[in-house]
């Protein structure tokens, strides 16, 4: 089984645990790591590899938008899903401009989270395979 590593960055511990359980139950190949602030996320990203990020906008000290920009500045093209209670159109636009691949609103879009994660992981895997084929051809 090919494990897919997901980093969940959510300051609310209960929400973080709920996301961990939801994603882990959806697919037993998902290995979910939860952290409660962007600083800890940055520490982990610097030393570990993740296949997808689920990020809240409102985080202590460094917000999710800045975390997303930081992830993109590292050169990562791994999918970033914002899952946040912030629901203004400007917040959606800001998230997409910061490098997000998807923007979901909690709790309304909870039923869309797993299908979105599955779709983005599949697209990411296919893109990586195409890139590898191109470089070896």
FIROLO-211546 format. One record per atom (N, C-alpha, C): y, z, x; residue number from 1; atom name; residue in three letters. Coordinates in steps of 0.02 Angstrom, whole numbers, padded with zeros to 5 digits. Example, Ala and Ser with C-alpha at 12.3 -4.5 7.8 and 13.67 -1.06 7.14 Angstrom:
2
<r <-00284, 00390, 00660>, 1, N, ALA>
<r <-00225, 00390, 00615>, 1, CA, ALA>
<r <-00165, 00390, 00660>, 1, C, ALA>
<r <-00112, 00354, 00642>, 2, N, SER>
<r <-00053, 00357, 00684>, 2, CA, SER>
<r <00002, 00394, 00645>, 2, C, SER>
This chain:
137
<r <-00059, 00000, 00042>, 1, N, UNK>
<r <00000, 00000, 00000>, 1, CA, UNK>
<r <00062, 00000, 00045>, 1, C, UNK>
<r <00110, -00043, 00028>, 2, N, UNK>
<r <00172, -00048, 00065>, 2, CA, UNK>
<r <00224, -00001, 00036>, 2, C, UNK>
<r <00239, 00054, 00071>, 3, N, UNK>
<r <00286, 00103, 00047>, 3, CA, UNK>
<r <00356, 00076, 00048>, 3, C, UNK>
<r <00393, 00088, -00006>, 4, N, UNK>
<r <00463, 00068, -00010>, 4, CA, UNK>
<r <00505, 00132, -00009>, 4, C, UNK>
<r <00546, 00138, 00042>, 5, N, UNK>
<r <00586, 00199, 00051>, 5, CA, UNK>
<r <00653, 00192, 00016>, 5, C, UNK>
<r <00667, 00241, -00027>, 6, N, UNK>
<r <00729, 00242, -00066>, 6, CA, UNK>
<r <00767, 00305, -00048>, 6, C, UNK>
<r <00832, 00297, -00033>, 7, N, UNK>
<r <00875, 00355, -00020>, 7, CA, UNK>
<r <00920, 00364, -00081>, 7, C, UNK>
<r <00914, 00422, -00113>, 8, N, UNK>
<r <00955, 00439, -00171>, 8, CA, UNK>
<r <01010, 00487, -00147>, 8, C, UNK>
<r <01073, 00467, -00157>, 9, N, UNK>
<r <01130, 00507, -00137>, 9, CA, UNK>
<r <01166, 00529, -00200>, 9, C, UNK>
<r <01154, 00591, -00220>, 10, N, UNK>
<r <01178, 00619, -00283>, 10, CA, UNK>
<r <01195, 00692, -00272>, 10, C, UNK>
<r <01258, 00712, -00286>, 11, N, UNK>
<r <01279, 00780, -00272>, 11, CA, UNK>
<r <01250, 00831, -00321>, 11, C, UNK>
<r <01232, 00810, -00381>, 12, N, UNK>
<r <01203, 00856, -00429>, 12, CA, UNK>
<r <01128, 00862, -00416>, 12, C, UNK>
<r <01105, 00922, -00398>, 13, N, UNK>
<r <01035, 00931, -00379>, 13, CA, UNK>
<r <00986, 00913, -00434>, 13, C, UNK>
<r <01002, 00931, -00497>, 14, N, UNK>
<r <00958, 00915, -00552>, 14, CA, UNK>
<r <00952, 00839, -00562>, 14, C, UNK>
<r <01009, 00805, -00558>, 15, N, UNK>
<r <01008, 00732, -00566>, 15, CA, UNK>
<r <00970, 00699, -00509>, 15, C, UNK>
<r <00978, 00725, -00449>, 16, N, UNK>
<r <00942, 00699, -00391>, 16, CA, UNK>
<r <00867, 00707, -00400>, 16, C, UNK>
<r <00846, 00765, -00423>, 17, N, UNK>
<r <00775, 00777, -00434>, 17, CA, UNK>
<r <00748, 00733, -00490>, 17, C, UNK>
<r <00788, 00724, -00544>, 18, N, UNK>
<r <00767, 00680, -00599>, 18, CA, UNK>
<r <00758, 00609, -00574>, 18, C, UNK>
<r <00803, 00584, -00532>, 19, N, UNK>
<r <00797, 00517, -00504>, 19, CA, UNK>
<r <00734, 00511, -00461>, 19, C, UNK>
<r <00722, 00563, -00422>, 20, N, UNK>
<r <00663, 00564, -00379>, 20, CA, UNK>
<r <00599, 00558, -00421>, 20, C, UNK>
<r <00595, 00598, -00473>, 21, N, UNK>
<r <00535, 00598, -00517>, 21, CA, UNK>
<r <00530, 00530, -00553>, 21, C, UNK>
<r <00585, 00507, -00581>, 22, N, UNK>
<r <00584, 00444, -00618>, 22, CA, UNK>
<r <00561, 00386, -00575>, 22, C, UNK>
<r <00588, 00380, -00515>, 23, N, UNK>
<r <00570, 00324, -00471>, 23, CA, UNK>
<r <00499, 00332, -00444>, 23, C, UNK>
<r <00480, 00394, -00427>, 24, N, UNK>
<r <00412, 00406, -00400>, 24, CA, UNK>
<r <00359, 00392, -00453>, 24, C, UNK>
<r <00372, 00408, -00516>, 25, N, UNK>
<r <00324, 00395, -00569>, 25, CA, UNK>
<r <00321, 00321, -00586>, 25, C, UNK>
<r <00376, 00285, -00577>, 26, N, UNK>
<r <00379, 00214, -00594>, 26, CA, UNK>
<r <00333, 00173, -00549>, 26, C, UNK>
<r <00328, 00193, -00486>, 27, N, UNK>
<r <00289, 00155, -00438>, 27, CA, UNK>
<r <00267, 00203, -00383>, 27, C, UNK>
<r <00202, 00211, -00374>, 28, N, UNK>
<r <00178, 00260, -00325>, 28, CA, UNK>
<r <00190, 00237, -00253>, 28, C, UNK>
<r <00215, 00176, -00244>, 29, N, UNK>
<r <00232, 00154, -00176>, 29, CA, UNK>
<r <00303, 00174, -00157>, 29, C, UNK>
<r <00341, 00202, -00205>, 30, N, UNK>
<r <00409, 00224, -00191>, 30, CA, UNK>
<r <00408, 00292, -00158>, 30, C, UNK>
<r <00440, 00298, -00101>, 31, N, UNK>
<r <00450, 00362, -00068>, 31, CA, UNK>
<r <00524, 00377, -00072>, 31, C, UNK>
<r <00542, 00427, -00112>, 32, N, UNK>
<r <00613, 00441, -00126>, 32, CA, UNK>
<r <00635, 00503, -00087>, 32, C, UNK>
<r <00689, 00495, -00050>, 33, N, UNK>
<r <00722, 00550, -00015>, 33, CA, UNK>
<r <00788, 00563, -00049>, 33, C, UNK>
<r <00801, 00625, -00067>, 34, N, UNK>
<r <00864, 00642, -00099>, 34, CA, UNK>
<r <00909, 00684, -00055>, 34, C, UNK>
<r <00972, 00666, -00052>, 35, N, UNK>
<r <01023, 00706, -00017>, 35, CA, UNK>
<r <01082, 00715, -00064>, 35, C, UNK>
<r <01123, 00765, -00049>, 36, N, UNK>
<r <01177, 00783, -00095>, 36, CA, UNK>
<r <01247, 00767, -00071>, 36, C, UNK>
<r <01253, 00734, -00013>, 37, N, UNK>
<r <01319, 00713, 00010>, 37, CA, UNK>
<r <01313, 00654, 00057>, 37, C, UNK>
<r <01368, 00618, 00065>, 38, N, UNK>
<r <01368, 00557, 00105>, 38, CA, UNK>
<r <01358, 00572, 00179>, 38, C, UNK>
<r <01382, 00629, 00202>, 39, N, UNK>
<r <01373, 00646, 00273>, 39, CA, UNK>
<r <01299, 00651, 00291>, 39, C, UNK>
<r <01260, 00685, 00250>, 40, N, UNK>
<r <01188, 00691, 00262>, 40, CA, UNK>
<r <01155, 00622, 00256>, 40, C, UNK>
<r <01178, 00582, 00208>, 41, N, UNK>
<r <01150, 00515, 00201>, 41, CA, UNK>
<r <01162, 00475, 00265>, 41, C, UNK>
<r <01222, 00479, 00293>, 42, N, UNK>
<r <01238, 00442, 00354>, 42, CA, UNK>
<r <01194, 00465, 00412>, 42, C, UNK>
<r <01182, 00530, 00416>, 43, N, UNK>
<r <01139, 00556, 00469>, 43, CA, UNK>
<r <01069, 00526, 00463>, 43, C, UNK>
<r <01042, 00525, 00402>, 44, N, UNK>
<r <00974, 00498, 00392>, 44, CA, UNK>
<r <00971, 00423, 00405>, 44, C, UNK>
<r <01022, 00387, 00380>, 45, N, UNK>
<r <01023, 00314, 00389>, 45, CA, UNK>
<r <01025, 00296, 00463>, 45, C, UNK>
<r <01058, 00338, 00503>, 46, N, UNK>
<r <01063, 00324, 00575>, 46, CA, UNK>
<r <00996, 00330, 00611>, 46, C, UNK>
<r <00950, 00369, 00583>, 47, N, UNK>
<r <00886, 00380, 00618>, 47, CA, UNK>
<r <00825, 00356, 00580>, 47, C, UNK>
<r <00833, 00338, 00516>, 48, N, UNK>
<r <00777, 00316, 00476>, 48, CA, UNK>
<r <00793, 00250, 00442>, 48, C, UNK>
<r <00742, 00216, 00419>, 49, N, UNK>
<r <00750, 00152, 00385>, 49, CA, UNK>
<r <00735, 00160, 00311>, 49, C, UNK>
<r <00780, 00134, 00269>, 50, N, UNK>
<r <00770, 00137, 00197>, 50, CA, UNK>
<r <00771, 00066, 00169>, 50, C, UNK>
<r <00736, 00056, 00114>, 51, N, UNK>
<r <00733, -00010, 00082>, 51, CA, UNK>
<r <00785, -00019, 00028>, 51, C, UNK>
<r <00812, 00036, 00002>, 52, N, UNK>
<r <00860, 00033, -00053>, 52, CA, UNK>
<r <00896, 00099, -00057>, 52, C, UNK>
<r <00959, 00096, -00080>, 53, N, UNK>
<r <01000, 00156, -00088>, 53, CA, UNK>
<r <01021, 00162, -00161>, 53, C, UNK>
<r <01015, 00223, -00189>, 54, N, UNK>
<r <01043, 00239, -00255>, 54, CA, UNK>
<r <01098, 00289, -00242>, 54, C, UNK>
<r <01160, 00272, -00261>, 55, N, UNK>
<r <01218, 00311, -00241>, 55, CA, UNK>
<r <01262, 00327, -00301>, 55, C, UNK>
<r <01287, 00388, -00303>, 56, N, UNK>
<r <01338, 00409, -00351>, 56, CA, UNK>
<r <01406, 00397, -00320>, 56, C, UNK>
<r <01457, 00383, -00361>, 57, N, UNK>
<r <01525, 00375, -00334>, 57, CA, UNK>
<r <01553, 00442, -00313>, 57, C, UNK>
<r <01549, 00491, -00357>, 58, N, UNK>
<r <01581, 00555, -00344>, 58, CA, UNK>
<r <01535, 00599, -00301>, 58, C, UNK>
<r <01552, 00603, -00237>, 59, N, UNK>
<r <01516, 00645, -00189>, 59, CA, UNK>
<r <01567, 00688, -00153>, 59, C, UNK>
<r <01547, 00746, -00129>, 60, N, UNK>
<r <01594, 00789, -00092>, 60, CA, UNK>
<r <01616, 00757, -00027>, 60, C, UNK>
<r <01678, 00767, -00008>, 61, N, UNK>
<r <01709, 00744, 00055>, 61, CA, UNK>
<r <01713, 00668, 00060>, 61, C, UNK>
<r <01658, 00634, 00067>, 62, N, UNK>
<r <01657, 00561, 00073>, 62, CA, UNK>
<r <01626, 00533, 00009>, 62, C, UNK>
<r <01663, 00491, -00027>, 63, N, UNK>
<r <01635, 00466, -00091>, 63, CA, UNK>
<r <01585, 00409, -00080>, 63, C, UNK>
<r <01552, 00392, -00134>, 64, N, UNK>
<r <01500, 00341, -00131>, 64, CA, UNK>
<r <01526, 00272, -00112>, 64, C, UNK>
<r <01588, 00257, -00129>, 65, N, UNK>
<r <01618, 00192, -00110>, 65, CA, UNK>
<r <01623, 00187, -00035>, 65, C, UNK>
<r <01648, 00240, -00003>, 66, N, UNK>
<r <01654, 00240, 00070>, 66, CA, UNK>
<r <01585, 00238, 00102>, 66, C, UNK>
<r <01537, 00273, 00074>, 67, N, UNK>
<r <01468, 00271, 00100>, 67, CA, UNK>
<r <01441, 00199, 00097>, 67, C, UNK>
<r <01452, 00166, 00041>, 68, N, UNK>
<r <01429, 00097, 00034>, 68, CA, UNK>
<r <01462, 00051, 00086>, 68, C, UNK>
<r <01527, 00058, 00096>, 69, N, UNK>
<r <01561, 00018, 00147>, 69, CA, UNK>
<r <01533, 00033, 00216>, 69, C, UNK>
<r <01518, 00097, 00230>, 70, N, UNK>
<r <01490, 00117, 00294>, 70, CA, UNK>
<r <01421, 00085, 00304>, 70, C, UNK>
<r <01380, 00086, 00252>, 71, N, UNK>
<r <01313, 00056, 00257>, 71, CA, UNK>
<r <01320, -00018, 00273>, 71, C, UNK>
<r <01365, -00053, 00240>, 72, N, UNK>
<r <01375, -00124, 00254>, 72, CA, UNK>
<r <01402, -00136, 00325>, 72, C, UNK>
<r <01445, -00092, 00349>, 73, N, UNK>
<r <01472, -00099, 00417>, 73, CA, UNK>
<r <01417, -00091, 00470>, 73, C, UNK>
<r <01363, -00055, 00453>, 74, N, UNK>
<r <01308, -00048, 00501>, 74, CA, UNK>
<r <01268, -00112, 00507>, 74, C, UNK>
<r <01283, -00159, 00463>, 75, N, UNK>
<r <01246, -00223, 00463>, 75, CA, UNK>
<r <01189, -00225, 00413>, 75, C, UNK>
<r <01179, -00171, 00377>, 76, N, UNK>
<r <01124, -00168, 00328>, 76, CA, UNK>
<r <01138, -00214, 00269>, 76, C, UNK>
<r <01087, -00251, 00249>, 77, N, UNK>
<r <01091, -00292, 00189>, 77, CA, UNK>
<r <01044, -00264, 00135>, 77, C, UNK>
<r <01018, -00204, 00146>, 78, N, UNK>
<r <00974, -00173, 00097>, 78, CA, UNK>
<r <01013, -00160, 00033>, 78, C, UNK>
<r <00980, -00166, -00025>, 79, N, UNK>
<r <01015, -00158, -00089>, 79, CA, UNK>
<r <01045, -00089, -00099>, 79, C, UNK>
<r <01104, -00088, -00130>, 80, N, UNK>
<r <01138, -00026, -00148>, 80, CA, UNK>
<r <01149, -00028, -00224>, 80, C, UNK>
<r <01123, 00023, -00258>, 81, N, UNK>
<r <01131, 00030, -00330>, 81, CA, UNK>
<r <01176, 00091, -00342>, 81, C, UNK>
<r <01233, 00079, -00374>, 82, N, UNK>
<r <01274, 00136, -00395>, 82, CA, UNK>
<r <01248, 00159, -00463>, 82, C, UNK>
<r <01234, 00223, -00468>, 83, N, UNK>
<r <01213, 00254, -00531>, 83, CA, UNK>
<r <01258, 00313, -00541>, 83, C, UNK>
<r <01308, 00305, -00584>, 84, N, UNK>
<r <01362, 00353, -00587>, 84, CA, UNK>
<r <01388, 00362, -00658>, 84, C, UNK>
<r <01420, 00418, -00670>, 85, N, UNK>
<r <01450, 00431, -00735>, 85, CA, UNK>
<r <01518, 00397, -00742>, 85, C, UNK>
<r <01544, 00371, -00688>, 86, N, UNK>
<r <01608, 00336, -00689>, 86, CA, UNK>
<r <01597, 00269, -00724>, 86, C, UNK>
<r <01638, 00254, -00774>, 87, N, UNK>
<r <01623, 00196, -00815>, 87, CA, UNK>
<r <01681, 00147, -00823>, 87, C, UNK>
<r <01735, 00155, -00787>, 88, N, UNK>
<r <01792, 00110, -00793>, 88, CA, UNK>
<r <01776, 00043, -00760>, 88, C, UNK>
<r <01804, -00011, -00787>, 89, N, UNK>
<r <01794, -00077, -00758>, 89, CA, UNK>
<r <01817, -00079, -00685>, 89, C, UNK>
<r <01872, -00043, -00670>, 90, N, UNK>
<r <01897, -00043, -00601>, 90, CA, UNK>
<r <01847, -00009, -00554>, 90, C, UNK>
<r <01811, 00041, -00578>, 91, N, UNK>
<r <01761, 00074, -00536>, 91, CA, UNK>
<r <01703, 00027, -00522>, 91, C, UNK>
<r <01683, -00011, -00571>, 92, N, UNK>
<r <01629, -00060, -00562>, 92, CA, UNK>
<r <01652, -00112, -00510>, 92, C, UNK>
<r <01713, -00137, -00517>, 93, N, UNK>
<r <01739, -00186, -00470>, 93, CA, UNK>
<r <01744, -00157, -00400>, 93, C, UNK>
<r <01768, -00095, -00394>, 94, N, UNK>
<r <01773, -00062, -00329>, 94, CA, UNK>
<r <01705, -00054, -00296>, 94, C, UNK>
<r <01655, -00036, -00336>, 95, N, UNK>
<r <01587, -00028, -00309>, 95, CA, UNK>
<r <01560, -00094, -00284>, 95, C, UNK>
<r <01569, -00147, -00322>, 96, N, UNK>
<r <01544, -00212, -00302>, 96, CA, UNK>
<r <01581, -00236, -00239>, 96, C, UNK>
<r <01646, -00223, -00235>, 97, N, UNK>
<r <01684, -00241, -00175>, 97, CA, UNK>
<r <01664, -00200, -00115>, 97, C, UNK>
<r <01637, -00140, -00126>, 98, N, UNK>
<r <01614, -00097, -00072>, 98, CA, UNK>
<r <01544, -00114, -00048>, 98, C, UNK>
<r <01513, -00164, -00080>, 99, N, UNK>
<r <01447, -00186, -00057>, 99, CA, UNK>
<r <01389, -00173, -00104>, 99, C, UNK>
<r <01404, -00148, -00164>, 100, N, UNK>
<r <01350, -00133, -00211>, 100, CA, UNK>
<r <01316, -00197, -00236>, 100, C, UNK>
<r <01252, -00192, -00250>, 101, N, UNK>
<r <01214, -00246, -00280>, 101, CA, UNK>
<r <01207, -00237, -00355>, 101, C, UNK>
<r <01215, -00175, -00378>, 102, N, UNK>
<r <01210, -00161, -00450>, 102, CA, UNK>
<r <01252, -00099, -00465>, 102, C, UNK>
<r <01276, -00095, -00527>, 103, N, UNK>
<r <01316, -00038, -00548>, 103, CA, UNK>
<r <01290, -00017, -00617>, 103, C, UNK>
<r <01261, 00042, -00621>, 104, N, UNK>
<r <01234, 00068, -00683>, 104, CA, UNK>
<r <01270, 00133, -00701>, 104, C, UNK>
<r <01277, 00145, -00766>, 105, N, UNK>
<r <01313, 00203, -00790>, 105, CA, UNK>
<r <01263, 00254, -00817>, 105, C, UNK>
<r <01268, 00317, -00793>, 106, N, UNK>
<r <01224, 00369, -00818>, 106, CA, UNK>
<r <01259, 00407, -00874>, 106, C, UNK>
<r <01223, 00428, -00922>, 107, N, UNK>
<r <01151, 00419, -00933>, 107, CA, UNK>
<r <01134, 00354, -00971>, 107, C, UNK>
<r <01185, 00317, -00993>, 108, N, UNK>
<r <01173, 00258, -01037>, 108, CA, UNK>
<r <01124, 00208, -01008>, 108, C, UNK>
<r <01128, 00194, -00944>, 109, N, UNK>
<r <01087, 00142, -00913>, 109, CA, UNK>
<r <01024, 00169, -00879>, 109, C, UNK>
<r <01003, 00229, -00897>, 110, N, UNK>
<r <00943, 00258, -00866>, 110, CA, UNK>
<r <00883, 00213, -00874>, 110, C, UNK>
<r <00876, 00182, -00933>, 111, N, UNK>
<r <00819, 00137, -00945>, 111, CA, UNK>
<r <00823, 00073, -00904>, 111, C, UNK>
<r <00880, 00058, -00875>, 112, N, UNK>
<r <00888, -00002, -00833>, 112, CA, UNK>
<r <00878, 00012, -00759>, 112, C, UNK>
<r <00876, 00076, -00741>, 113, N, UNK>
<r <00873, 00093, -00669>, 113, CA, UNK>
<r <00809, 00067, -00636>, 113, C, UNK>
<r <00752, 00083, -00663>, 114, N, UNK>
<r <00689, 00062, -00631>, 114, CA, UNK>
<r <00683, -00014, -00629>, 114, C, UNK>
<r <00696, -00051, -00683>, 115, N, UNK>
<r <00692, -00124, -00677>, 115, CA, UNK>
<r <00742, -00153, -00626>, 115, C, UNK>
<r <00800, -00123, -00621>, 116, N, UNK>
<r <00850, -00145, -00572>, 116, CA, UNK>
<r <00825, -00133, -00501>, 116, C, UNK>
<r <00798, -00074, -00489>, 117, N, UNK>
<r <00770, -00058, -00423>, 117, CA, UNK>
<r <00713, -00106, -00406>, 117, C, UNK>
<r <00668, -00117, -00453>, 118, N, UNK>
<r <00612, -00162, -00441>, 118, CA, UNK>
<r <00636, -00233, -00425>, 118, C, UNK>
<r <00685, -00257, -00463>, 119, N, UNK>
<r <00711, -00325, -00452>, 119, CA, UNK>
<r <00744, -00330, -00383>, 119, C, UNK>
<r <00785, -00282, -00366>, 120, N, UNK>
<r <00820, -00285, -00302>, 120, CA, UNK>
<r <00772, -00278, -00243>, 120, C, UNK>
<r <00722, -00237, -00249>, 121, N, UNK>
<r <00672, -00231, -00195>, 121, CA, UNK>
<r <00634, -00296, -00186>, 121, C, UNK>
<r <00616, -00328, -00242>, 122, N, UNK>
<r <00581, -00392, -00238>, 122, CA, UNK>
<r <00625, -00445, -00206>, 122, C, UNK>
<r <00688, -00449, -00228>, 123, N, UNK>
<r <00734, -00498, -00200>, 123, CA, UNK>
<r <00745, -00486, -00125>, 123, C, UNK>
<r <00751, -00423, -00106>, 124, N, UNK>
<r <00762, -00405, -00036>, 124, CA, UNK>
<r <00701, -00425, 00006>, 124, C, UNK>
<r <00641, -00412, -00020>, 125, N, UNK>
<r <00580, -00429, 00016>, 125, CA, UNK>
<r <00574, -00505, 00024>, 125, C, UNK>
<r <00589, -00542, -00030>, 126, N, UNK>
<r <00586, -00615, -00027>, 126, CA, UNK>
<r <00637, -00643, 00022>, 126, C, UNK>
<r <00696, -00615, 00022>, 127, N, UNK>
<r <00749, -00637, 00068>, 127, CA, UNK>
<r <00729, -00625, 00140>, 127, C, UNK>
<r <00700, -00567, 00153>, 128, N, UNK>
<r <00677, -00550, 00221>, 128, CA, UNK>
<r <00621, -00598, 00242>, 128, C, UNK>
<r <00575, -00614, 00197>, 129, N, UNK>
<r <00520, -00660, 00213>, 129, CA, UNK>
<r <00548, -00730, 00227>, 129, C, UNK>
<r <00597, -00752, 00188>, 130, N, UNK>
<r <00627, -00818, 00200>, 130, CA, UNK>
<r <00663, -00820, 00267>, 130, C, UNK>
<r <00697, -00766, 00284>, 131, N, UNK>
<r <00732, -00762, 00348>, 131, CA, UNK>
<r <00682, -00764, 00405>, 131, C, UNK>
<r <00627, -00728, 00398>, 132, N, UNK>
<r <00576, -00727, 00450>, 132, CA, UNK>
<r <00545, -00796, 00459>, 132, C, UNK>
<r <00531, -00831, 00404>, 133, N, UNK>
<r <00502, -00898, 00408>, 133, CA, UNK>
<r <00551, -00946, 00442>, 133, C, UNK>
<r <00615, -00939, 00428>, 134, N, UNK>
<r <00665, -00983, 00457>, 134, CA, UNK>
<r <00670, -00972, 00532>, 134, C, UNK>
<r <00666, -00910, 00555>, 135, N, UNK>
<r <00673, -00895, 00626>, 135, CA, UNK>
<r <00610, -00913, 00665>, 135, C, UNK>
<r <00552, -00915, 00632>, 136, N, UNK>
<r <00490, -00932, 00667>, 136, CA, UNK>
<r <00473, -01006, 00664>, 136, C, UNK>
<r <00510, -01042, 00622>, 137, N, UNK>
<r <00496, -01115, 00614>, 137, CA, UNK>
<r <00525, -01155, 00671>, 137, C, UNK>
